[in-house]
Structure formats: C-alpha cells, structure tokens
Amino acid sequence: MTDSADLLQTADQFAQDLVANNIAGLMPVFTPVGIGQAMALQAQPDSAQGSDEYEIADQGDNLLHITFRGDDGEGTIFTQWIEVEGLWKVDGIGRVE
C-alpha cells in the first residue's frame, strides 16, 4: 500500500507535468474515468501551462487541490486520487470554483 508521502510526490510531479504540458508524462497518471474528465477540463480556457508556481493542498481522503499562479492570475483544480496496483492515479479532476 502506498502512503500519503508517495501521493504528494506523485501529485508534485503531476503538477510539474501540467505546467510543462508534458502529455506523455501525464497520460499514465489517469484512470479511464480521470482521463475523460481531464480532456473536458483541457478544452476549457485557462490552463496550468506556463504558470510560474503552484501549491498543493491536501483536503483529506486522497483529494488534493492544486493552485497554479502566473502572470494571468491563478486557478485551482481538484484531483481525486486512487491507488491502482500500487500506483497513485487521478480518478477525478475539475476546477474549484
């Protein structure tokens, strides 16, 4: 079983990949449910790409909020994580309004 430190490390890499728009790095992190939600989120205006910094806030129950900040302001997404075969995967993602 993985632990919360592993989750935070995985989420940190996930946030870095979002900022860099590293699709190859992002794809394996999603469950089939999560990837569908991510594609819908990506179709919306505003993205993490090009952000100067980000902050991860643990909301409990494997729910993390990631706030991205840049020249165009800031935005926050939620990510719901589940463990799949010993790896943390995003099973839900969307904007925090």
SEDO-917651 format. One record per residue: residue in one letter; residue number from 1; x, z, y of N, C-alpha, C in turn. Coordinates in pm, 1 decimal. Atoms other than C-alpha are relative to their C-alpha. Example, Ala and Ser with C-alpha at 12.3 -4.5 7.8 and 13.67 -1.06 7.14 Angstrom:
BEGIN
pt residu=A, num=1, n_u=89.0, n_w=0.0, n_v=-119.0, ca_u=1230.0, ca_w=780.0, ca_v=-450.0, c_u=90.0, c_w=0.0, c_v=120.0
pt residu=S, num=2, n_u=-82.0, n_w=-6.0, n_v=-119.0, ca_u=1367.0, ca_w=714.0, ca_v=-106.0, c_u=-77.0, c_w=73.0, c_v=109.0
//
This chain:
BEGIN
pt residu=M, num=1, n_u=85.1, n_w=0.0, n_v=-118.8, ca_u=0.0, ca_w=0.0, ca_v=0.0, c_u=89.3, c_w=0.0, c_v=124.6
pt residu=T, num=2, n_u=-75.5, n_w=4.9, n_v=-124.7, ca_u=131.7, ca_w=-89.0, ca_v=342.7, c_u=-49.0, c_w=111.0, c_v=91.7
pt residu=D, num=3, n_u=39.2, n_w=-109.4, n_v=-89.3, ca_u=122.9, ca_w=163.0, ca_v=625.1, c_u=-18.0, c_w=-50.3, c_v=142.6
pt residu=S, num=4, n_u=29.7, n_w=39.2, n_v=-138.0, ca_u=38.3, ca_w=166.5, ca_v=994.3, c_u=123.3, c_w=-50.2, c_v=74.2
pt residu=A, num=5, n_u=-122.1, n_w=51.0, n_v=-63.4, ca_u=403.3, ca_w=114.8, ca_v=1095.4, c_u=20.0, c_w=-146.7, c_v=-35.7
pt residu=D, num=6, n_u=-7.4, n_w=140.6, n_v=41.2, ca_u=403.2, ca_w=-207.5, ca_v=893.0, c_u=-101.9, c_w=-83.9, c_v=76.8
pt residu=L, num=7, n_u=104.4, n_w=71.3, n_v=-74.1, ca_u=78.0, ca_w=-306.9, ca_v=1062.7, c_u=44.7, c_w=-26.1, c_v=143.2
pt residu=L, num=8, n_u=-44.1, n_w=17.8, n_v=-138.8, ca_u=222.0, ca_w=-250.7, ca_v=1409.9, c_u=114.2, c_w=-99.7, c_v=10.4
pt residu=Q, num=9, n_u=-108.1, n_w=99.4, n_v=0.2, ca_u=535.5, ca_w=-450.6, ca_v=1322.9, c_u=-56.8, c_w=-140.1, c_v=-18.6
pt residu=T, num=10, n_u=62.9, n_w=129.8, n_v=24.3, ca_u=321.3, ca_w=-733.9, ca_v=1188.4, c_u=-76.1, c_w=-45.9, c_v=123.9
pt residu=A, num=11, n_u=75.3, n_w=33.9, n_v=-121.2, ca_u=98.1, ca_w=-721.0, ca_v=1497.3, c_u=93.0, c_w=-39.8, c_v=113.7
pt residu=D, num=12, n_u=-96.8, n_w=34.6, n_v=-104.3, ca_u=403.0, ca_w=-730.3, ca_v=1724.3, c_u=49.3, c_w=-143.2, c_v=-19.5
pt residu=Q, num=13, n_u=-44.0, n_w=137.4, n_v=27.8, ca_u=529.1, ca_w=-1047.9, ca_v=1554.4, c_u=-113.8, c_w=-97.7, c_v=28.0
pt residu=F, num=14, n_u=118.5, n_w=81.3, n_v=-25.2, ca_u=175.9, ca_w=-1188.5, ca_v=1572.1, c_u=-14.9, c_w=-27.8, c_v=150.0
pt residu=A, num=15, n_u=11.3, n_w=15.6, n_v=-145.6, ca_u=163.8, ca_w=-1127.4, ca_v=1949.9, c_u=110.3, c_w=-91.5, c_v=53.1
pt residu=Q, num=16, n_u=-110.5, n_w=87.4, n_v=-42.6, ca_u=506.1, ca_w=-1289.1, ca_v=1994.4, c_u=-30.3, c_w=-145.2, c_v=-34.9
pt residu=D, num=17, n_u=33.8, n_w=136.3, n_v=42.2, ca_u=387.7, ca_w=-1593.4, ca_v=1797.5, c_u=-113.4, c_w=-58.2, c_v=84.7
pt residu=L, num=18, n_u=106.5, n_w=47.9, n_v=-88.9, ca_u=73.1, ca_w=-1616.4, ca_v=2013.0, c_u=57.0, c_w=-44.4, c_v=133.7
pt residu=V, num=19, n_u=-61.5, n_w=33.8, n_v=-128.5, ca_u=279.3, ca_w=-1613.3, ca_v=2333.0, c_u=78.6, c_w=-130.5, c_v=-10.6
pt residu=A, num=20, n_u=-82.9, n_w=118.9, n_v=19.6, ca_u=512.6, ca_w=-1879.5, ca_v=2190.9, c_u=-79.5, c_w=-119.2, c_v=-53.5
pt residu=N, num=21, n_u=84.0, n_w=103.0, n_v=61.9, ca_u=219.2, ca_w=-2079.5, ca_v=2045.2, c_u=64.3, c_w=-52.8, c_v=-128.4
pt residu=N, num=22, n_u=-66.4, n_w=32.1, n_v=126.2, ca_u=402.2, ca_w=-2072.5, ca_v=1710.3, c_u=-104.0, c_w=-10.8, c_v=-111.2
pt residu=I, num=23, n_u=107.9, n_w=21.6, n_v=96.3, ca_u=128.6, ca_w=-2221.0, ca_v=1492.5, c_u=48.8, c_w=23.1, c_v=-143.4
pt residu=A, num=24, n_u=-53.1, n_w=-17.6, n_v=135.7, ca_u=349.9, ca_w=-2226.9, ca_v=1181.5, c_u=15.3, c_w=147.9, c_v=-35.0
pt residu=G, num=25, n_u=-12.8, n_w=-142.6, n_v=23.8, ca_u=414.7, ca_w=-1855.7, ca_v=1219.3, c_u=-133.3, c_w=71.4, c_v=-6.3
pt residu=L, num=26, n_u=131.3, n_w=-63.6, n_v=-6.3, ca_u=50.8, ca_w=-1774.7, ca_v=1288.9, c_u=-87.2, c_w=-28.7, c_v=-122.1
pt residu=M, num=27, n_u=92.2, n_w=40.7, n_v=106.7, ca_u=-123.1, ca_w=-1963.2, ca_v=1008.7, c_u=-2.9, c_w=95.7, c_v=-119.7
pt residu=P, num=28, n_u=6.3, n_w=-86.2, n_v=118.8, ca_u=-18.0, ca_w=-1738.2, ca_v=717.1, c_u=-53.6, c_w=140.7, c_v=27.1
pt residu=V, num=29, n_u=42.1, n_w=-135.6, n_v=-34.3, ca_u=-129.1, ca_w=-1425.3, ca_v=903.6, c_u=-152.7, c_w=15.4, c_v=-8.5
pt residu=F, num=30, n_u=145.2, n_w=-5.3, n_v=-2.0, ca_u=-500.5, ca_w=-1513.7, ca_v=892.5, c_u=-62.1, c_w=-9.8, c_v=-138.9
pt residu=T, num=31, n_u=86.3, n_w=22.4, n_v=115.6, ca_u=-762.3, ca_w=-1475.1, ca_v=621.3, c_u=-84.7, c_w=-123.3, c_v=32.4
pt residu=P, num=32, n_u=88.5, n_w=113.4, n_v=-31.0, ca_u=-1006.5, ca_w=-1768.2, ca_v=586.5, c_u=-103.9, c_w=33.3, c_v=107.9
pt residu=V, num=33, n_u=95.9, n_w=-40.9, n_v=-102.9, ca_u=-1260.8, ca_w=-1573.1, ca_v=795.7, c_u=69.9, c_w=6.2, c_v=136.0
pt residu=G, num=34, n_u=-74.6, n_w=-16.1, n_v=-123.8, ca_u=-998.6, ca_w=-1489.7, ca_v=1058.1, c_u=41.2, c_w=-132.1, c_v=62.4
pt residu=I, num=35, n_u=-46.5, n_w=127.8, n_v=-55.5, ca_u=-871.7, ca_w=-1846.5, ca_v=1093.4, c_u=-114.4, c_w=-73.7, c_v=69.1
pt residu=G, num=36, n_u=115.4, n_w=62.7, n_v=-64.5, ca_u=-1221.5, ca_w=-1973.0, ca_v=1173.5, c_u=-26.5, c_w=60.7, c_v=136.4
pt residu=Q, num=37, n_u=20.4, n_w=-67.5, n_v=-127.7, ca_u=-1260.2, ca_w=-1712.4, ca_v=1446.4, c_u=112.6, c_w=-34.0, c_v=98.0
pt residu=A, num=38, n_u=-114.4, n_w=33.7, n_v=-86.0, ca_u=-911.0, ca_w=-1790.8, ca_v=1579.0, c_u=-14.2, c_w=-139.9, c_v=58.0
pt residu=M, num=39, n_u=16.6, n_w=137.0, n_v=-48.8, ca_u=-990.4, ca_w=-2160.5, ca_v=1605.8, c_u=-106.9, c_w=-4.2, c_v=109.5
pt residu=A, num=40, n_u=103.5, n_w=-6.2, n_v=-103.7, ca_u=-1307.2, ca_w=-2080.9, ca_v=1802.9, c_u=55.9, c_w=63.4, c_v=127.1
pt residu=L, num=41, n_u=-61.0, n_w=-66.7, n_v=-115.4, ca_u=-1107.9, ca_w=-1849.0, ca_v=2029.2, c_u=96.0, c_w=-93.6, c_v=72.3
pt residu=Q, num=42, n_u=-97.8, n_w=90.9, n_v=-59.8, ca_u=-837.3, ca_w=-2110.8, ca_v=2085.3, c_u=-67.9, c_w=-109.0, c_v=81.9
pt residu=A, num=43, n_u=72.5, n_w=105.7, n_v=-71.7, ca_u=-1099.2, ca_w=-2361.1, ca_v=2203.8, c_u=-45.3, c_w=45.4, c_v=138.4
pt residu=Q, num=44, n_u=41.8, n_w=-53.0, n_v=-129.6, ca_u=-1183.8, ca_w=-2132.2, ca_v=2496.0, c_u=114.8, c_w=-9.6, c_v=100.4
pt residu=P, num=45, n_u=-106.6, n_w=-0.3, n_v=-100.0, ca_u=-995.3, ca_w=-2143.6, ca_v=2825.7, c_u=74.6, c_w=133.1, c_v=-2.7
pt residu=D, num=46, n_u=-86.0, n_w=-118.2, n_v=-3.2, ca_u=-719.6, ca_w=-1890.7, ca_v=2882.7, c_u=55.7, c_w=26.2, c_v=-139.1
pt residu=S, num=47, n_u=-64.2, n_w=-32.2, n_v=126.4, ca_u=-472.8, ca_w=-1812.2, ca_v=2612.0, c_u=118.8, c_w=89.7, c_v=28.0
pt residu=A, num=48, n_u=-116.4, n_w=-87.1, n_v=-12.6, ca_u=-180.3, ca_w=-1585.9, ca_v=2546.8, c_u=126.6, c_w=-78.8, c_v=30.2
pt residu=Q, num=49, n_u=-119.3, n_w=81.8, n_v=-17.1, ca_u=61.1, ca_w=-1876.0, ca_v=2567.5, c_u=55.5, c_w=13.1, c_v=141.0
pt residu=G, num=50, n_u=-66.6, n_w=-10.2, n_v=-128.2, ca_u=311.7, ca_w=-1826.7, ca_v=2844.9, c_u=-10.8, c_w=135.6, c_v=67.0
pt residu=S, num=51, n_u=8.5, n_w=-134.1, n_v=-57.1, ca_u=231.8, ca_w=-1460.8, ca_v=2902.1, c_u=139.5, c_w=58.8, c_v=13.8
pt residu=D, num=52, n_u=-129.0, n_w=-63.8, n_v=-22.4, ca_u=516.6, ca_w=-1254.0, ca_v=3037.6, c_u=19.0, c_w=123.1, c_v=-87.2
pt residu=E, num=53, n_u=-9.0, n_w=-122.4, n_v=79.4, ca_u=435.1, ca_w=-942.4, ca_v=2838.6, c_u=-132.0, c_w=25.2, c_v=-70.1
pt residu=Y, num=54, n_u=121.3, n_w=-39.0, n_v=70.4, ca_u=185.5, ca_w=-787.6, ca_v=2601.8, c_u=10.4, c_w=146.5, c_v=-39.0
pt residu=E, num=55, n_u=6.9, n_w=-139.5, n_v=41.5, ca_u=75.0, ca_w=-443.5, ca_v=2493.9, c_u=-99.4, c_w=9.6, c_v=-114.9
pt residu=I, num=56, n_u=85.8, n_w=-18.6, n_v=117.1, ca_u=-74.4, ca_w=-341.0, ca_v=2158.5, c_u=-53.7, c_w=142.7, c_v=2.0
pt residu=A, num=57, n_u=64.9, n_w=-132.4, n_v=1.6, ca_u=-324.0, ca_w=-53.1, ca_v=2147.9, c_u=-75.2, c_w=16.6, c_v=-131.6
pt residu=D, num=58, n_u=62.6, n_w=-29.7, n_v=127.6, ca_u=-425.2, ca_w=94.7, ca_v=1811.7, c_u=-134.0, c_w=68.3, c_v=25.6
pt residu=Q, num=59, n_u=134.7, n_w=-53.1, n_v=-18.9, ca_u=-801.4, ca_w=155.8, ca_v=1809.0, c_u=-48.1, c_w=78.9, c_v=-122.1
pt residu=G, num=60, n_u=39.0, n_w=-67.0, n_v=123.8, ca_u=-804.3, ca_w=309.3, ca_v=1459.5, c_u=-66.6, c_w=-97.4, c_v=-96.1
pt residu=D, num=61, n_u=63.2, n_w=81.6, n_v=104.3, ca_u=-938.3, ca_w=166.2, ca_v=1132.9, c_u=52.7, c_w=-143.6, c_v=-2.2
pt residu=N, num=62, n_u=-66.6, n_w=130.8, n_v=4.5, ca_u=-688.3, ca_w=-123.8, ca_v=1147.9, c_u=-52.0, c_w=-98.4, c_v=104.0
pt residu=L, num=63, n_u=45.1, n_w=81.2, n_v=-113.2, ca_u=-838.1, ca_w=-250.1, ca_v=1474.1, c_u=100.7, c_w=17.3, c_v=112.8
pt residu=L, num=64, n_u=-98.9, n_w=-2.4, n_v=-107.3, ca_u=-580.3, ca_w=-341.5, ca_v=1736.8, c_u=-47.4, c_w=-86.0, c_v=115.7
pt residu=H, num=65, n_u=23.4, n_w=79.3, n_v=-120.4, ca_u=-633.5, ca_w=-457.0, ca_v=2094.5, c_u=136.4, c_w=-44.5, c_v=51.0
pt residu=I, num=66, n_u=-124.4, n_w=54.0, n_v=-55.2, ca_u=-360.8, ca_w=-683.6, ca_v=2233.3, c_u=-31.7, c_w=-55.2, c_v=138.3
pt residu=T, num=67, n_u=19.2, n_w=43.9, n_v=-138.0, ca_u=-346.7, ca_w=-725.3, ca_v=2610.3, c_u=120.8, c_w=-83.0, c_v=41.2
pt residu=F, num=68, n_u=-104.4, n_w=91.8, n_v=-45.5, ca_u=-149.4, ca_w=-1021.1, ca_v=2741.8, c_u=-3.6, c_w=-5.8, c_v=151.6
pt residu=R, num=69, n_u=-10.0, n_w=4.9, n_v=-145.8, ca_u=-24.9, ca_w=-1029.0, ca_v=3101.3, c_u=93.9, c_w=-113.0, c_v=41.4
pt residu=G, num=70, n_u=-82.5, n_w=107.5, n_v=-52.7, ca_u=113.9, ca_w=-1317.7, ca_v=3301.9, c_u=-37.6, c_w=-29.2, c_v=143.4
pt residu=D, num=71, n_u=26.9, n_w=37.9, n_v=-138.5, ca_u=101.5, ca_w=-1493.9, ca_v=3636.5, c_u=-148.3, c_w=-24.2, c_v=26.0
pt residu=D, num=72, n_u=141.8, n_w=30.9, n_v=-15.4, ca_u=-262.4, ca_w=-1589.5, ca_v=3574.9, c_u=-90.2, c_w=120.7, c_v=-24.3
pt residu=G, num=73, n_u=80.4, n_w=-119.9, n_v=22.6, ca_u=-374.3, ca_w=-1229.6, ca_v=3520.5, c_u=22.5, c_w=55.1, c_v=-139.6
pt residu=E, num=74, n_u=-11.9, n_w=-57.1, n_v=132.8, ca_u=-442.6, ca_w=-1050.7, ca_v=3195.5, c_u=-128.8, c_w=-18.6, c_v=-76.6
pt residu=G, num=75, n_u=114.8, n_w=9.9, n_v=88.5, ca_u=-672.0, ca_w=-1073.8, ca_v=2897.7, c_u=29.0, c_w=78.0, c_v=-127.0
pt residu=T, num=76, n_u=-14.9, n_w=-81.3, n_v=119.9, ca_u=-733.7, ca_w=-865.7, ca_v=2588.8, c_u=-79.9, c_w=-60.5, c_v=-114.3
pt residu=I, num=77, n_u=68.7, n_w=40.9, n_v=121.7, ca_u=-821.3, ca_w=-968.9, ca_v=2236.0, c_u=-2.4, c_w=117.8, c_v=-96.2
pt residu=F, num=78, n_u=-1.8, n_w=-96.5, n_v=109.5, ca_u=-920.0, ca_w=-756.5, ca_v=1940.2, c_u=44.4, c_w=-71.9, c_v=-126.5
pt residu=T, num=79, n_u=-38.0, n_w=52.2, n_v=130.8, ca_u=-769.9, ca_w=-809.9, ca_v=1597.9, c_u=-34.5, c_w=105.2, c_v=-104.0
pt residu=Q, num=80, n_u=34.1, n_w=-88.1, n_v=112.0, ca_u=-915.5, ca_w=-656.8, ca_v=1282.0, c_u=84.6, c_w=-42.9, c_v=-118.4
pt residu=W, num=81, n_u=-96.7, n_w=29.7, n_v=105.2, ca_u=-659.1, ca_w=-635.7, ca_v=1004.3, c_u=-45.7, c_w=56.9, c_v=-133.6
pt residu=I, num=82, n_u=22.4, n_w=-49.2, n_v=135.7, ca_u=-698.7, ca_w=-604.3, ca_v=627.9, c_u=126.3, c_w=-25.6, c_v=-80.9
pt residu=E, num=83, n_u=-115.3, n_w=18.4, n_v=87.4, ca_u=-442.8, ca_w=-573.2, ca_v=353.5, c_u=-39.5, c_w=-94.4, c_v=-113.5
pt residu=V, num=84, n_u=22.5, n_w=97.4, n_v=106.2, ca_u=-424.4, ca_w=-869.2, ca_v=115.7, c_u=129.6, c_w=-12.2, c_v=-78.8
pt residu=E, num=85, n_u=-117.0, n_w=8.4, n_v=87.9, ca_u=-180.3, ca_w=-843.3, ca_v=-175.4, c_u=125.4, c_w=55.7, c_v=67.0
pt residu=G, num=86, n_u=-113.4, n_w=-68.3, n_v=-60.8, ca_u=43.3, ca_w=-604.3, ca_v=18.6, c_u=43.2, c_w=-51.5, c_v=135.8
pt residu=L, num=87, n_u=-32.5, n_w=55.1, n_v=-132.4, ca_u=44.6, ca_w=-805.5, ca_v=342.8, c_u=-117.3, c_w=22.0, c_v=94.1
pt residu=W, num=88, n_u=104.5, n_w=-13.8, n_v=-101.3, ca_u=-146.3, ca_w=-740.8, ca_v=664.5, c_u=-42.8, c_w=-137.6, c_v=46.8
pt residu=K, num=89, n_u=56.1, n_w=127.9, n_v=-44.2, ca_u=-377.7, ca_w=-1027.6, ca_v=762.1, c_u=-110.8, c_w=26.5, c_v=101.7
pt residu=V, num=90, n_u=107.7, n_w=-8.2, n_v=-99.4, ca_u=-608.6, ca_w=-1085.9, ca_v=1058.7, c_u=-128.4, c_w=-54.1, c_v=-63.4
pt residu=D, num=91, n_u=127.7, n_w=37.9, n_v=58.7, ca_u=-966.4, ca_w=-1091.1, ca_v=929.1, c_u=-108.2, c_w=-14.5, c_v=107.4
pt residu=G, num=92, n_u=93.0, n_w=14.8, n_v=-111.8, ca_u=-1134.8, ca_w=-1080.9, ca_v=1270.3, c_u=78.8, c_w=-3.6, c_v=129.9
pt residu=I, num=93, n_u=-68.8, n_w=11.7, n_v=-128.5, ca_u=-1028.7, ca_w=-1184.6, ca_v=1619.4, c_u=-100.0, c_w=-50.0, c_v=103.7
pt residu=G, num=94, n_u=87.3, n_w=45.1, n_v=-108.4, ca_u=-1203.1, ca_w=-1229.7, ca_v=1952.3, c_u=41.6, c_w=64.5, c_v=130.4
pt residu=R, num=95, n_u=-29.5, n_w=-54.5, n_v=-132.5, ca_u=-1199.4, ca_w=-1147.6, ca_v=2319.6, c_u=-66.8, c_w=135.6, c_v=18.7
pt residu=V, num=96, n_u=57.6, n_w=-127.0, n_v=-44.0, ca_u=-1254.6, ca_w=-797.9, ca_v=2452.4, c_u=-47.5, c_w=-23.8, c_v=142.5
pt residu=E, num=97, n_u=57.6, n_w=28.1, n_v=-133.0, ca_u=-1487.1, ca_w=-836.9, ca_v=2749.4, c_u=6.5, c_w=121.9, c_v=87.3
//
